[in-house]
Amino acid sequence: MLERISKVLCIMIAVALIAPAVSAANSVEIRGQISNEGSIHEWNASTFPAFWHNLKNDLRSETLTIDPSESLTSSDRDLDENHLTYTVQRTLKKYKVQSNKGLTVENGLNYPEGKVVQDGTHYGLVGFFGAKRVAVKGDTSKLTKLIFEQGDTAEKVLTVGETWDMGEGWTLTAEAIDARTTPRQAWLILKRGDKSFDCNNVLHPNEVCTYTEDIAGLTDVPLFVTYVDGILSSSEGDIVILKYTWLISTDIKNIKTSDKFGVFKVKTANDTHVIMKNEHAVSLDQNAVVDLAEGIQFKVADKSKVLRFYPRKVIKLESTSVEPKATPKATPTETPEATPEATPEQPVSTPIETTTPEEAVRLKEAVENQETTSTAKTPTETPRTPGFGILLAGFIVTMTAIVHKKTR
């Protein structure tokens, strides 16, 4: 009996001592498929999960390609100039007000038979070195951040005078609501910083509010979309219910030919795609971590007789654990990302935790939810008690001594 108790307590001590070391990891590495002596020449969202992938609609846009003419071996570790290519291809996704209600967005896009027209059903969406970005008015050379997008079932309820903080200085206020008129009506005021904009003047149930602006050399760009699902009387007064809200940033990244991103130089930048190639030779030296661009790297194995490497992206964690936030009514839902391949060596000096396929899904969800949030507030982080593992180990040791004494 004493022997069994001692074994259990020893296991508990080991867990108590190891747990703080595991939680101390401040980064997570997302790995791609391994190239062994040049066996793999292309990575996409299926083989490198750090690339953006909308799993629900199977949208993917990024590829990293090594020219097949490269004979990569342990004795030839150099990627020649223009032999490493990074490509971004535009995808189109339906606005949620279109997919759920069949309604259109002013100056949105459509994609029938390969031709883009101004029809108000879709918006451009791409991955840019793994980050989800909106192609402004469908132009892949003009990228911005999706600040906020409500999920299919999410809704936001506003009373008269209530303000909704949607992030990055954007707010929406229910200036006036009247649930007793026919038809019922609401007056919404959209603000960005100190600037105010009427949201299509007076709105009625089942109507779409769109705010457009001339920006980045484009006219009438949809920046904000919401749908009036209902205007009702309640115990708290008249309310307006909003759904399918969508909001993008006015901070636009203009990509032009000859722009440089890390080792890459832009060769083509237009509305449908961006192509970059390495400007100089890239060396895959033994045990090297080669920076490519925007956090994307090649990790090379510590082997002199074998050239083995994989693409990776190391994501820094802001807290001791990365969990997707609980989804309130106004919080957007994001689809999980693709999963990584299992790979060998564990690199680097700072604590880095390697993901399993399931962990990669949760991690990418958490990162996207941190970027696309209903408010600008940062969730409160529960402080970790220093030395808890040591205290627990001490308690277990003491209990072991007491049990041993009593059984003698």
ABEGO torsion letter per residue (X at the ends): XAAAAAAAAAAAAAAAAAAAAAAABABBBBBBBBBBGGABABBBAAABAABBBBAAAGBBABBBBBBAABBBBAABABBBBGABBBBBBBBBBBBAAAAAAGBBBBGBBBBBGGBBBBAGABBBBBBBGGBBBBBBGGBAABBBBBABBBBAABBBBBBBGBBBBAEGGBBBBBABBBAABOBBBBBBBBBBEABBBBBGEBBBBGBBBBBBBBBGGBBGBBABBBBBABBBBBAAEBBBBBBGBBBBBABBBBBBBGBBBEABBBABBBAABBBBBBABBBBBBBGBBBBABGGBBBBBBBBAABBBBBBBBBBBBABABBBBBBBBAABBBBBBBBBBBBBBBBBEABBBBBBBAAAAAAAAAAAAAAABBABABBBBBBBBBBGAAAAAAAAAAAAAAAAAAAAX
